[in-house]
Amino acid sequence: AILIVNVKEVQFIYVILEDHTYSGIRAFFTNCGYATCYHRNGLIWLNLDRHTGSYFDKKGRRQKHWSWHDFSHHVHAPPFQPICMKLNIYIRIKIVAQEQIYLSFTKQRNYIHFNM
């Protein structure tokens, strides 16, 4: 399930909920540049803010870290190498760059895409 909450006139929060036995929050995104995605075990999978991003494995170890504005340190992360994540059988996240974060909800031939 995807909840879209209007906080202020131009401020939104997207909350992705798990639809299975585990009914917790799988991810949230704001249109102000903040986001966190969680592994099924509850540990952070991805954390984004206005300046940096971090990607973690299932044990909570940081695998990638990047700055949106300083390209000299890491080339195996956005904006040079996209990150694709499958939150569940219907919802996928693709991070290409700070202004290109896509959430896709697909069921059979029906789909909707959001640019966060």
Buried (B, 14 or more C-beta within 10 A) or exposed (E): EBEEEEEEEEEBBBBBBBEEEEEEBBBBBBBEBBBBBBBBEEEBBBBBEEEEBBBBEEEEEEEBBBEBEEEEEBEEBBBEEBBEBEBBEBBBBBBBEBEEBBBBBEEEEEEEEBEB
